[in-house]
């Protein structure tokens, strides 16, 4: 869940993670699943952050940095495909487009 925060390019937010108001997740950083980024907290670029509240665990490098980058690109491709192919539906099932 994201609420009034900034998530920079290439950053990944894990499943069930929460990023609260005025928090900032740096470029290509990774917030682990279930983590909570506290209100106003800053996560540095290219860092792994985990916990409740999250703490910066270690810099991403090597395979973990490459995985974060490729996963971010894949999610953007999926988003673009969804936007191209989806149509909004009304409650009765008819297309609203």
N, C-alpha and C positions, 0 to 999 in steps of 0.2 A: 504494500500500500504506500502510495506517495502522497504527501500532503504539503503543499506550499514549499517545495524544496527545489534544489537545482541538482540535476544529474548530468554531468558533463559527457561529451562524446566518448563512445566506446566503453563507458562504465556498464557493469552488469549488476542487477539487483536480484538476489536469489529468491526462490519461491518462499512466500510467506514472510519475507522481510518487510520491515516498516521503516520508512524514512520520513521523519517528522518535520514540522515547519522550520524554515530558515536553515535547515541542514544542507550540506553541500557534499556531493560525492565526486571526487576528482576524476579527471580523464583516465579511462582504462582501469579504474579501480574495480574491485569485486567485493560486494557485500554478501556474505554467506547467507544461505537459507536460514530463515527464522531470526536473523539479526535485527536489532532495533538501533537505528541511527538517531540519537537523541536530538531534541530541539536545539538548533543552532550549532550542532557538531559539524566539524569539517573532517573529511577523509581525504588524505593526500592522493595525488595521482599515482596510479600503478601500485596500489597497496591492497592487500587482502585484509578485510575487516570482518570480525565475527564476534558474536556474543550479545548479551543483553545487559547493559547497552554495549554496542560494538566497541572493540578496541582494535587498533591497527596491529595485526599479527606479524606481518612480514611483507617486504616488497615482492611484487610479482616479477618473476624473471624466467628465462628459459621456456620450458614447455608450458608452464602455467600462464605465462604472459601471452604466448602464442595461442593457447586455447581460448583465453578471454577475448582476444582480438577476433579469432575466427567465429566464436559463438556470437559475439556482438554483430558481426557482419551477417551471419545466418539469420539472426532474429530480425534484422532490418529487411532482409530479402523476404522473409515470411510476412512482415508487416506490409510491405509494398504489394505482395501478391494478394493478401487479404483485401487491401484497399481497391485493387483492380477488379477483383472478382466478386466481392460481396455486394449485396443490396439490402437496404433496410426493409423490414417487414412490419406491417401494422398488426394489431392484435388479431385481426381476422385472417391473417396470413397473406394478404395481398401486398404487392410491392409498393413502396412509397416513393420510388424513384421514377 
